[in-house]
Amino acid sequence: MDSSNLLPFLTGGLVATSIAALFFRSQTRRPNPFKTIPTKTNQPQSMAGKVVVVTGASSGIGRAIAKAFHDQGALVAVGARRLERLEALCLELDPASKGTAVPVQTDVTDAASVKRLVATAESKFGSGVDVLVNVAGVMYFTLMKNCKEDEWTQTVDVNCKGVLNGFGAVLEGMVARGKGHIITISSDAGRRVFPKLAVYCASKFFVEALSEATRRELVGTGLRITTIQPGDCATDLVRNNTDKEALDSLGIKADAVVGEGWANEWSVLRPEDVAASVLYAATAPAHVAINEVLIEPRDQE
């Protein structure tokens, strides 16, 4: 091609490509079939009187989240397998037994059990669930070559199916009401992969994909979907780890709180830190979606 004709040729090609790209985007952008349009305000949303359900609430992050919402005036239903701990928590939150905190024994791996938790909350409080916080989870440090298949299965059952069961228990009602917020405690391991946590990381990548795809599907419905991605946090998440080879290689103690023996105040989060990030997402103005929050200790690598 003659060099004098090259510039018009290239310019014409770029224009045509740009027009084609714009046409493709216009064709793939589906019309919004939903009518809910939130009234914009810069004010944080109040949690007073809101119905909040928290799974995994018997200890650690879940317990801190339940307390944070209740302190803001929310009506809180807490679920976990250890009923006596839930009852103690509700007595602490609601010592006068005014009915602002309800314990419900729950196994998140059982869809019917999670639905009972939600139904109990809605019956006791007389209103649909406004916020579901999926917290229940397990984490096993283990080398894949050691084939801890029972731990793999439990990780998938709790971290993946448990979250799915939470979504399944509230989505229909939230969509029908045109409002609601599902917040799931994910992990920084849902953003990057850590050795000796292969299955755990996979489970958190699942949570991230599930949440983001659901959020995109529900644009315009009035719902919000959020993942909170904590780094190292002082919980008992590793108490049931059995792969001594993996633990020893990392200098982690079995049957200990995360950070015990190696962490300081700058290298490990407190459950209350994570709870504050959940509350930040939940109380954002109605037109604001906090889709992801990565929260790590200042000195975590």
URQUI-V991400 format. One record per pair of residues at least 24 apart in sequence whose C-alpha atoms are under 10 Angstrom apart, sorted by sequence separation. I is the first residue (numbers start at 1). J is the second residue. D is the distance in Angstrom with one decimal. If there is no record, write none. Layout:
i | j | d
I | J | D
I | J | D
This chain:
i | j | d
47 | 71 | 9.2
48 | 72 | 6.1
49 | 73 | 6.0
50 | 74 | 4.9
51 | 75 | 4.9
52 | 76 | 4.9
53 | 77 | 4.8
54 | 78 | 5.0
55 | 79 | 4.6
56 | 80 | 4.9
57 | 81 | 9.3
58 | 82 | 6.5
66 | 90 | 9.3
70 | 94 | 8.9
75 | 99 | 8.1
76 | 100 | 6.2
77 | 101 | 5.7
78 | 102 | 6.2
79 | 103 | 6.2
80 | 104 | 7.1
81 | 105 | 5.3
82 | 106 | 8.3
100 | 124 | 9.1
101 | 125 | 9.4
135 | 159 | 8.9
184 | 208 | 9.0
233 | 257 | 8.9
234 | 258 | 4.8
235 | 259 | 8.5
273 | 297 | 9.5
47 | 72 | 5.8
48 | 73 | 4.1
49 | 74 | 4.9
50 | 75 | 5.9
51 | 76 | 6.1
52 | 77 | 6.3
53 | 78 | 5.9
54 | 79 | 6.2
55 | 80 | 5.9
56 | 81 | 8.0
57 | 82 | 9.2
58 | 83 | 7.9
67 | 92 | 9.2
75 | 100 | 4.9
76 | 101 | 4.8
77 | 102 | 4.6
78 | 103 | 5.1
79 | 104 | 5.0
80 | 105 | 5.4
81 | 106 | 5.2
82 | 107 | 9.5
99 | 124 | 8.0
100 | 125 | 8.0
134 | 159 | 9.4
137 | 162 | 8.1
186 | 211 | 9.9
204 | 229 | 9.2
233 | 258 | 6.4
234 | 259 | 6.1
235 | 260 | 9.8
46 | 72 | 7.7
47 | 73 | 5.9
48 | 74 | 4.9
49 | 75 | 5.9
50 | 76 | 8.3
51 | 77 | 7.8
52 | 78 | 8.5
53 | 79 | 7.6
54 | 80 | 8.7
55 | 81 | 9.5
56 | 82 | 9.3
58 | 84 | 8.6
59 | 85 | 7.8
63 | 89 | 7.6
67 | 93 | 6.9
74 | 100 | 7.5
75 | 101 | 6.0
76 | 102 | 6.4
77 | 103 | 5.9
78 | 104 | 6.1
79 | 105 | 5.6
80 | 106 | 4.7
81 | 107 | 5.7
99 | 125 | 8.2
108 | 134 | 9.2
136 | 162 | 7.5
137 | 163 | 9.0
159 | 185 | 9.7
232 | 258 | 7.2
233 | 259 | 7.5
234 | 260 | 8.1
269 | 295 | 8.6
46 | 73 | 8.4
47 | 74 | 5.3
48 | 75 | 7.8
49 | 76 | 9.4
58 | 85 | 5.4
59 | 86 | 8.7
66 | 93 | 8.9
73 | 100 | 8.6
74 | 101 | 8.8
75 | 102 | 8.3
76 | 103 | 8.7
77 | 104 | 7.1
78 | 105 | 8.3
79 | 106 | 5.1
80 | 107 | 6.3
81 | 108 | 8.6
108 | 135 | 9.8
109 | 136 | 9.7
135 | 162 | 9.3
136 | 163 | 8.2
159 | 186 | 8.8
184 | 211 | 8.2
232 | 259 | 7.6
269 | 296 | 6.9
270 | 297 | 9.1
46 | 74 | 8.8
47 | 75 | 8.7
57 | 85 | 8.7
58 | 86 | 5.4
78 | 106 | 8.7
79 | 107 | 8.0
80 | 108 | 7.7
108 | 136 | 7.3
134 | 162 | 8.1
135 | 163 | 8.4
183 | 211 | 8.9
268 | 296 | 7.7
269 | 297 | 5.5
57 | 86 | 7.0
58 | 87 | 9.0
79 | 108 | 8.6
107 | 136 | 9.2
108 | 137 | 9.3
134 | 163 | 6.2
182 | 211 | 8.8
234 | 263 | 9.1
267 | 296 | 8.4
268 | 297 | 5.2
269 | 298 | 8.8
56 | 86 | 9.6
58 | 88 | 9.0
59 | 89 | 9.1
70 | 100 | 7.8
133 | 163 | 9.5
134 | 164 | 9.4
233 | 263 | 9.9
266 | 296 | 9.8
267 | 297 | 5.1
268 | 298 | 8.2
58 | 89 | 7.5
70 | 101 | 7.8
134 | 165 | 9.6
135 | 166 | 9.9
232 | 263 | 9.4
266 | 297 | 5.9
267 | 298 | 6.3
268 | 299 | 8.1
269 | 300 | 9.7
57 | 89 | 8.6
134 | 166 | 6.7
265 | 297 | 8.4
266 | 298 | 5.7
267 | 299 | 4.9
268 | 300 | 7.5
133 | 166 | 8.5
134 | 167 | 8.8
182 | 215 | 9.6
234 | 267 | 10.0
235 | 268 | 9.9
264 | 297 | 9.9
265 | 298 | 9.1
266 | 299 | 5.6
267 | 300 | 5.4
67 | 101 | 9.7
79 | 113 | 9.5
80 | 114 | 9.7
132 | 166 | 7.6
133 | 167 | 9.9
233 | 267 | 8.8
234 | 268 | 6.3
235 | 269 | 9.1
265 | 299 | 9.2
266 | 300 | 8.0
267 | 301 | 8.9
66 | 101 | 9.0
79 | 114 | 8.3
132 | 167 | 8.5
232 | 267 | 7.5
233 | 268 | 5.2
234 | 269 | 6.1
235 | 270 | 7.9
264 | 299 | 9.3
231 | 267 | 9.4
232 | 268 | 5.2
233 | 269 | 4.3
234 | 270 | 5.5
235 | 271 | 7.2
263 | 299 | 9.9
79 | 116 | 10.0
80 | 117 | 9.6
132 | 169 | 9.5
190 | 227 | 9.7
231 | 268 | 7.7
232 | 269 | 6.1
233 | 270 | 5.6
234 | 271 | 6.7
263 | 300 | 9.9
79 | 117 | 6.7
132 | 170 | 7.7
190 | 228 | 9.9
191 | 229 | 8.3
230 | 268 | 10.0
231 | 269 | 7.4
232 | 270 | 8.9
233 | 271 | 6.6
234 | 272 | 10.0
78 | 117 | 8.0
79 | 118 | 9.4
131 | 170 | 9.1
132 | 171 | 9.9
190 | 229 | 7.3
230 | 269 | 8.1
233 | 272 | 9.7
77 | 117 | 7.6
78 | 118 | 9.7
129 | 169 | 10.0
130 | 170 | 9.2
160 | 200 | 9.9
186 | 226 | 9.5
187 | 227 | 8.4
188 | 228 | 8.6
189 | 229 | 7.8
190 | 230 | 9.7
233 | 273 | 8.9
77 | 118 | 8.1
129 | 170 | 7.2
159 | 200 | 8.1
180 | 221 | 9.2
181 | 222 | 8.8
182 | 223 | 8.0
183 | 224 | 8.3
184 | 225 | 8.2
185 | 226 | 8.7
186 | 227 | 5.9
187 | 228 | 6.8
188 | 229 | 4.9
189 | 230 | 8.6
230 | 271 | 9.5
233 | 274 | 8.4
128 | 170 | 8.8
129 | 171 | 9.8
160 | 202 | 9.4
161 | 203 | 9.6
178 | 220 | 8.9
179 | 221 | 7.1
180 | 222 | 7.0
181 | 223 | 5.7
182 | 224 | 6.4
183 | 225 | 6.0
184 | 226 | 6.3
185 | 227 | 5.9
186 | 228 | 5.5
187 | 229 | 3.8
188 | 230 | 5.6
189 | 231 | 7.9
77 | 120 | 8.1
78 | 121 | 8.8
130 | 173 | 9.8
131 | 174 | 9.4
156 | 199 | 7.9
159 | 202 | 9.7
160 | 203 | 5.9
163 | 206 | 9.8
164 | 207 | 8.7
167 | 210 | 9.7
175 | 218 | 8.4
178 | 221 | 5.6
179 | 222 | 4.7
180 | 223 | 4.9
181 | 224 | 4.7
182 | 225 | 5.0
183 | 226 | 4.7
184 | 227 | 4.9
185 | 228 | 4.9
186 | 229 | 4.9
187 | 230 | 4.9
188 | 231 | 5.4
230 | 273 | 9.2
231 | 274 | 9.5
77 | 121 | 5.6
129 | 173 | 8.1
130 | 174 | 7.6
155 | 199 | 7.1
156 | 200 | 8.2
159 | 203 | 6.0
160 | 204 | 7.8
163 | 207 | 7.5
167 | 211 | 9.4
177 | 221 | 9.0
178 | 222 | 5.1
179 | 223 | 5.0
180 | 224 | 6.5
181 | 225 | 5.8
182 | 226 | 6.3
183 | 227 | 5.7
184 | 228 | 6.2
185 | 229 | 6.4
186 | 230 | 7.1
187 | 231 | 6.3
188 | 232 | 8.8
230 | 274 | 6.8
58 | 103 | 9.6
76 | 121 | 7.8
77 | 122 | 9.1
109 | 154 | 9.1
128 | 173 | 7.2
129 | 174 | 7.4
155 | 200 | 6.5
158 | 203 | 9.2
159 | 204 | 7.3
160 | 205 | 9.6
176 | 221 | 8.8
177 | 222 | 8.7
178 | 223 | 6.8
179 | 224 | 8.0
180 | 225 | 8.7
181 | 226 | 7.7
182 | 227 | 8.5
183 | 228 | 7.3
184 | 229 | 8.8
185 | 230 | 7.7
186 | 231 | 9.7
187 | 232 | 9.0
229 | 274 | 8.7
57 | 103 | 9.3
75 | 121 | 8.6
128 | 174 | 7.7
152 | 198 | 9.4
153 | 199 | 9.2
155 | 201 | 10.0
156 | 202 | 8.8
157 | 203 | 9.5
160 | 206 | 6.8
161 | 207 | 9.8
164 | 210 | 8.4
175 | 221 | 6.3
176 | 222 | 10.0
177 | 223 | 9.5
228 | 274 | 7.9
58 | 105 | 9.9
77 | 124 | 9.0
109 | 156 | 9.4
110 | 157 | 9.2
130 | 177 | 9.7
152 | 199 | 6.2
155 | 202 | 9.5
156 | 203 | 6.3
159 | 206 | 8.8
160 | 207 | 6.7
163 | 210 | 9.2
164 | 211 | 9.8
167 | 214 | 9.5
171 | 218 | 10.0
174 | 221 | 8.8
175 | 222 | 7.6
196 | 243 | 9.7
228 | 275 | 9.5
230 | 277 | 9.5
53 | 101 | 9.9
77 | 125 | 9.1
109 | 157 | 5.8
110 | 158 | 9.5
114 | 162 | 8.5
118 | 166 | 8.9
129 | 177 | 9.9
131 | 179 | 9.4
132 | 180 | 8.2
133 | 181 | 8.4
134 | 182 | 7.7
135 | 183 | 8.6
136 | 184 | 9.2
137 | 185 | 8.5
151 | 199 | 8.9
152 | 200 | 8.1
155 | 203 | 7.1
156 | 204 | 9.7
159 | 207 | 7.8
163 | 211 | 9.7
174 | 222 | 8.6
175 | 223 | 7.1
229 | 277 | 9.6
51 | 100 | 9.4
52 | 101 | 9.6
53 | 102 | 9.5
55 | 104 | 9.5
57 | 106 | 10.0
75 | 124 | 9.5
76 | 125 | 8.9
108 | 157 | 8.5
109 | 158 | 5.7
114 | 163 | 9.9
117 | 166 | 9.7
128 | 177 | 8.3
130 | 179 | 7.2
131 | 180 | 5.9
132 | 181 | 6.4
133 | 182 | 6.1
134 | 183 | 6.2
135 | 184 | 6.3
136 | 185 | 8.2
137 | 186 | 9.0
151 | 200 | 9.8
155 | 204 | 9.9
174 | 223 | 7.2
196 | 245 | 10.0
197 | 246 | 9.4
228 | 277 | 7.5
51 | 101 | 10.0
55 | 105 | 9.7
56 | 106 | 8.6
75 | 125 | 7.1
108 | 158 | 6.6
109 | 159 | 8.8
111 | 161 | 8.6
115 | 165 | 8.0
119 | 169 | 8.7
129 | 179 | 9.4
130 | 180 | 4.8
131 | 181 | 4.8
132 | 182 | 4.9
133 | 183 | 4.7
134 | 184 | 4.6
135 | 185 | 5.2
156 | 206 | 9.6
160 | 210 | 9.3
196 | 246 | 6.5
228 | 278 | 7.0
49 | 100 | 9.0
55 | 106 | 7.8
56 | 107 | 9.1
107 | 158 | 8.9
108 | 159 | 9.1
109 | 160 | 8.9
110 | 161 | 8.6
111 | 162 | 7.8
114 | 165 | 6.5
115 | 166 | 7.9
118 | 169 | 6.7
119 | 170 | 9.4
128 | 179 | 9.7
129 | 180 | 7.2
130 | 181 | 6.2
131 | 182 | 5.9
132 | 183 | 6.1
133 | 184 | 5.6
134 | 185 | 6.1
135 | 186 | 8.2
144 | 195 | 9.4
145 | 196 | 9.9
152 | 203 | 9.7
195 | 246 | 9.5
196 | 247 | 8.8
227 | 278 | 8.9
55 | 107 | 9.0
56 | 108 | 8.4
77 | 129 | 9.6
108 | 160 | 9.9
109 | 161 | 6.1
110 | 162 | 7.6
111 | 163 | 9.8
113 | 165 | 9.0
114 | 166 | 6.4
115 | 167 | 9.9
117 | 169 | 8.7
118 | 170 | 7.2
128 | 180 | 9.0
129 | 181 | 8.8
130 | 182 | 8.5
131 | 183 | 7.4
132 | 184 | 8.1
133 | 185 | 7.5
134 | 186 | 8.9
143 | 195 | 8.0
144 | 196 | 7.2
171 | 223 | 9.0
226 | 278 | 8.8
55 | 108 | 7.6
76 | 129 | 9.7
108 | 161 | 7.8
109 | 162 | 4.9
111 | 164 | 8.5
112 | 165 | 8.4
113 | 166 | 9.9
114 | 167 | 9.6
115 | 168 | 8.1
116 | 169 | 8.6
129 | 182 | 9.9
141 | 194 | 9.8
142 | 195 | 8.7
143 | 196 | 5.0
144 | 197 | 8.7
196 | 249 | 9.5
228 | 281 | 8.9
75 | 129 | 9.7
108 | 162 | 4.6
109 | 163 | 8.6
111 | 165 | 5.1
114 | 168 | 8.8
115 | 169 | 5.0
141 | 195 | 8.7
142 | 196 | 4.9
143 | 197 | 7.6
144 | 198 | 7.3
196 | 250 | 9.1
227 | 281 | 9.3
75 | 130 | 9.9
76 | 131 | 9.6
77 | 132 | 9.7
78 | 133 | 9.8
79 | 134 | 9.9
80 | 135 | 9.7
81 | 136 | 9.9
107 | 162 | 8.3
108 | 163 | 7.6
109 | 164 | 9.1
110 | 165 | 7.4
111 | 166 | 7.8
114 | 169 | 6.5
115 | 170 | 8.0
141 | 196 | 5.3
142 | 197 | 6.2
143 | 198 | 8.0
144 | 199 | 8.5
226 | 281 | 7.5
74 | 130 | 9.8
79 | 135 | 9.7
80 | 136 | 7.6
108 | 164 | 9.1
109 | 165 | 7.3
110 | 166 | 10.0
111 | 167 | 9.9
112 | 168 | 10.0
113 | 169 | 9.5
114 | 170 | 9.5
140 | 196 | 8.3
141 | 197 | 5.3
142 | 198 | 8.0
143 | 199 | 9.7
225 | 281 | 9.7
226 | 282 | 8.8
74 | 131 | 9.8
79 | 136 | 9.0
108 | 165 | 6.8
109 | 166 | 9.6
111 | 168 | 7.9
112 | 169 | 8.5
140 | 197 | 6.8
141 | 198 | 8.5
142 | 199 | 8.7
224 | 281 | 9.5
225 | 282 | 9.9
108 | 166 | 7.5
111 | 169 | 7.6
139 | 197 | 7.8
140 | 198 | 9.3
141 | 199 | 9.1
142 | 200 | 9.4
224 | 282 | 9.0
55 | 114 | 8.6
140 | 199 | 8.3
141 | 200 | 8.2
139 | 199 | 8.8
140 | 200 | 6.9
139 | 200 | 6.0
55 | 117 | 8.9
69 | 131 | 10.0
138 | 200 | 8.0
139 | 201 | 9.2
224 | 286 | 9.0
228 | 290 | 9.5
233 | 295 | 9.9
54 | 117 | 9.4
137 | 200 | 9.6
223 | 286 | 9.5
224 | 287 | 9.5
226 | 289 | 7.9
227 | 290 | 8.6
228 | 291 | 8.5
229 | 292 | 7.4
230 | 293 | 8.1
231 | 294 | 7.9
232 | 295 | 9.3
233 | 296 | 8.3
53 | 117 | 7.9
54 | 118 | 9.7
139 | 203 | 9.7
222 | 286 | 8.5
224 | 288 | 8.8
225 | 289 | 7.8
226 | 290 | 6.3
227 | 291 | 6.3
228 | 292 | 5.9
229 | 293 | 5.8
230 | 294 | 6.1
231 | 295 | 6.3
232 | 296 | 6.7
233 | 297 | 8.1
53 | 118 | 7.0
138 | 203 | 10.0
222 | 287 | 8.8
224 | 289 | 6.2
225 | 290 | 8.0
226 | 291 | 4.4
227 | 292 | 4.9
228 | 293 | 4.8
229 | 294 | 4.6
230 | 295 | 4.8
231 | 296 | 4.4
232 | 297 | 6.9
52 | 118 | 9.4
137 | 203 | 9.8
223 | 289 | 9.2
224 | 290 | 8.0
225 | 291 | 6.2
226 | 292 | 5.6
227 | 293 | 6.5
228 | 294 | 6.2
229 | 295 | 5.9
230 | 296 | 5.6
231 | 297 | 6.7
51 | 118 | 9.9
53 | 120 | 10.0
66 | 133 | 9.1
137 | 204 | 10.0
224 | 291 | 7.7
225 | 292 | 8.7
226 | 293 | 7.9
227 | 294 | 8.6
228 | 295 | 7.5
229 | 296 | 8.0
230 | 297 | 8.6
231 | 298 | 9.9
53 | 121 | 7.2
65 | 133 | 8.4
232 | 300 | 7.6
52 | 121 | 8.1
53 | 122 | 9.6
231 | 300 | 7.7
51 | 121 | 7.4
52 | 122 | 9.6
65 | 135 | 9.0
231 | 301 | 9.8
51 | 122 | 7.7
62 | 133 | 8.3
62 | 134 | 8.4
63 | 135 | 9.4
51 | 124 | 9.9
52 | 125 | 9.9
62 | 135 | 5.7
51 | 125 | 7.1
61 | 135 | 7.3
62 | 136 | 7.4
215 | 289 | 9.9
50 | 125 | 9.2
51 | 126 | 9.0
60 | 135 | 9.6
61 | 136 | 9.1
62 | 137 | 9.9
49 | 125 | 9.0
51 | 127 | 7.0
52 | 128 | 9.3
53 | 129 | 7.0
57 | 133 | 9.6
215 | 291 | 8.4
50 | 127 | 8.6
51 | 128 | 6.9
52 | 129 | 6.1
53 | 130 | 8.3
54 | 131 | 8.4
55 | 132 | 8.2
56 | 133 | 9.0
57 | 134 | 9.4
59 | 136 | 9.8
49 | 127 | 9.6
50 | 128 | 9.0
51 | 129 | 5.0
52 | 130 | 6.0
53 | 131 | 6.3
54 | 132 | 6.1
55 | 133 | 6.5
56 | 134 | 7.4
57 | 135 | 7.3
58 | 136 | 9.3
50 | 129 | 7.7
51 | 130 | 5.2
52 | 131 | 4.7
53 | 132 | 4.8
54 | 133 | 4.8
55 | 134 | 5.4
56 | 135 | 5.1
57 | 136 | 7.5
212 | 291 | 8.0
50 | 130 | 6.0
51 | 131 | 6.5
52 | 132 | 5.9
53 | 133 | 6.2
54 | 134 | 6.2
55 | 135 | 5.3
56 | 136 | 3.9
211 | 291 | 8.8
212 | 292 | 9.2
49 | 130 | 9.7
50 | 131 | 7.7
51 | 132 | 8.7
52 | 133 | 7.6
53 | 134 | 8.4
54 | 135 | 6.9
55 | 136 | 5.6
56 | 137 | 7.3
211 | 292 | 9.6
54 | 136 | 8.7
55 | 137 | 9.3
47 | 130 | 9.4
47 | 131 | 9.6
208 | 292 | 9.0
151 | 240 | 9.7
185 | 274 | 8.9
151 | 241 | 8.7
185 | 275 | 9.9
151 | 242 | 9.1
131 | 223 | 9.9
151 | 243 | 9.9
130 | 223 | 9.6
131 | 224 | 9.5
132 | 225 | 9.9
133 | 226 | 9.4
134 | 227 | 9.4
135 | 228 | 9.9
185 | 278 | 8.7
131 | 225 | 10.0
133 | 227 | 9.6
148 | 242 | 8.8
184 | 278 | 9.0
148 | 243 | 7.9
183 | 278 | 7.5
147 | 243 | 9.8
183 | 279 | 10.0
139 | 236 | 9.8
140 | 237 | 8.3
141 | 238 | 7.7
146 | 243 | 7.9
138 | 236 | 9.7
139 | 237 | 6.0
140 | 238 | 6.4
183 | 281 | 8.4
138 | 237 | 6.2
139 | 238 | 6.2
140 | 239 | 9.1
141 | 240 | 9.9
142 | 241 | 8.0
146 | 245 | 9.0
183 | 282 | 8.1
137 | 237 | 8.0
138 | 238 | 7.8
139 | 239 | 9.2
140 | 240 | 7.7
141 | 241 | 6.6
142 | 242 | 8.0
143 | 243 | 7.5
146 | 246 | 9.3
181 | 281 | 9.4
182 | 282 | 9.1
138 | 239 | 9.7
139 | 240 | 8.7
140 | 241 | 5.5
141 | 242 | 8.3
142 | 243 | 5.4
143 | 244 | 9.8
181 | 282 | 7.3
138 | 240 | 8.9
139 | 241 | 7.9
140 | 242 | 8.0
141 | 243 | 6.9
142 | 244 | 8.3
143 | 245 | 7.9
144 | 246 | 9.7
180 | 282 | 9.8
138 | 241 | 9.6
140 | 243 | 8.1
141 | 244 | 9.0
142 | 245 | 7.9
143 | 246 | 6.0
191 | 294 | 9.1
141 | 245 | 9.4
142 | 246 | 5.3
143 | 247 | 9.5
190 | 294 | 10.0
141 | 246 | 6.1
142 | 247 | 7.6
188 | 293 | 9.5
140 | 246 | 9.5
141 | 247 | 6.6
186 | 292 | 9.5
187 | 293 | 9.6
188 | 294 | 6.6
55 | 162 | 9.4
140 | 247 | 9.5
179 | 286 | 9.5
183 | 290 | 9.9
186 | 293 | 9.5
187 | 294 | 7.9
188 | 295 | 7.9
55 | 163 | 9.5
181 | 289 | 9.7
183 | 291 | 9.1
184 | 292 | 9.7
185 | 293 | 9.7
186 | 294 | 9.3
187 | 295 | 8.8
188 | 296 | 7.9
141 | 250 | 9.1
183 | 292 | 9.5
187 | 296 | 9.5
55 | 166 | 8.6
141 | 252 | 9.3
54 | 166 | 9.8
53 | 166 | 9.7
141 | 254 | 9.9
53 | 170 | 9.9
62 | 185 | 9.1
61 | 185 | 8.8
51 | 180 | 10.0
52 | 181 | 9.5
53 | 182 | 9.7
54 | 183 | 9.5
55 | 184 | 9.8
54 | 184 | 9.8
38 | 178 | 9.8
34 | 175 | 10.0
36 | 177 | 9.7
37 | 178 | 9.5
38 | 179 | 9.5
36 | 178 | 6.5
35 | 178 | 8.9
36 | 179 | 8.6
34 | 178 | 8.9
133 | 278 | 8.5
133 | 282 | 9.9
131 | 282 | 7.7
130 | 282 | 9.8
61 | 233 | 8.6
60 | 233 | 9.1
61 | 234 | 8.9
60 | 234 | 7.8
61 | 235 | 7.3
60 | 235 | 5.3
61 | 236 | 9.8
59 | 235 | 8.1
60 | 236 | 7.1
61 | 237 | 9.9
59 | 236 | 8.3
60 | 237 | 8.5
59 | 237 | 9.8
38 | 220 | 9.4
37 | 220 | 7.3
38 | 221 | 9.8
34 | 218 | 9.3
36 | 220 | 6.4
37 | 221 | 8.4
38 | 222 | 7.2
34 | 219 | 8.6
35 | 220 | 7.3
36 | 221 | 6.0
37 | 222 | 7.3
32 | 218 | 9.9
33 | 219 | 9.8
34 | 220 | 5.6
35 | 221 | 7.5
36 | 222 | 6.0
32 | 219 | 8.0
33 | 220 | 7.8
34 | 221 | 5.8
35 | 222 | 9.0
36 | 223 | 9.7
32 | 220 | 6.5
33 | 221 | 8.8
34 | 222 | 8.8
32 | 221 | 9.1
60 | 257 | 9.9
68 | 272 | 8.0
67 | 272 | 9.2
64 | 270 | 9.3
65 | 271 | 8.0
69 | 275 | 8.7
64 | 271 | 5.9
65 | 272 | 7.3
68 | 275 | 6.5
69 | 276 | 9.5
72 | 279 | 9.2
63 | 271 | 8.3
64 | 272 | 5.5
65 | 273 | 9.5
67 | 275 | 8.6
68 | 276 | 7.3
61 | 270 | 8.2
62 | 271 | 8.0
63 | 272 | 9.1
64 | 273 | 8.8
65 | 274 | 7.8
66 | 275 | 8.3
69 | 278 | 9.2
60 | 270 | 8.6
61 | 271 | 4.5
62 | 272 | 9.6
64 | 274 | 8.2
65 | 275 | 4.6
68 | 278 | 9.0
69 | 279 | 7.1
60 | 271 | 5.8
61 | 272 | 7.0
64 | 275 | 5.8
65 | 276 | 7.8
68 | 279 | 7.3
59 | 271 | 9.3
60 | 272 | 8.7
61 | 273 | 8.8
62 | 274 | 9.4
63 | 275 | 8.9
64 | 276 | 8.9
65 | 277 | 9.4
61 | 274 | 6.8
62 | 275 | 8.0
65 | 278 | 7.3
69 | 282 | 9.4
60 | 274 | 9.9
61 | 275 | 6.7
65 | 279 | 7.9
60 | 275 | 9.9
47 | 279 | 9.1
45 | 280 | 9.8
47 | 282 | 8.2
44 | 280 | 8.9
45 | 281 | 9.9
46 | 282 | 9.1
47 | 283 | 7.0
44 | 281 | 9.8
45 | 282 | 7.6
46 | 283 | 6.4
44 | 282 | 8.9
45 | 283 | 4.5
46 | 284 | 9.1
44 | 283 | 5.2
45 | 284 | 6.0
46 | 285 | 9.3
43 | 283 | 8.9
44 | 284 | 5.0
45 | 285 | 5.5
43 | 284 | 7.8
44 | 285 | 4.8
45 | 286 | 6.9
42 | 284 | 8.5
43 | 285 | 5.8
44 | 286 | 8.0
41 | 284 | 9.9
42 | 285 | 5.9
43 | 286 | 8.8
41 | 285 | 6.2
42 | 286 | 8.6
44 | 288 | 9.7
40 | 285 | 7.5
41 | 286 | 7.3
42 | 287 | 8.8
39 | 285 | 9.5
40 | 286 | 6.9
41 | 287 | 7.6
42 | 288 | 9.1
38 | 285 | 9.6
39 | 286 | 7.5
40 | 287 | 5.8
41 | 288 | 9.4
38 | 286 | 6.5
39 | 287 | 7.4
40 | 288 | 8.9
37 | 286 | 9.9
38 | 287 | 6.1
37 | 287 | 8.7
38 | 288 | 9.8
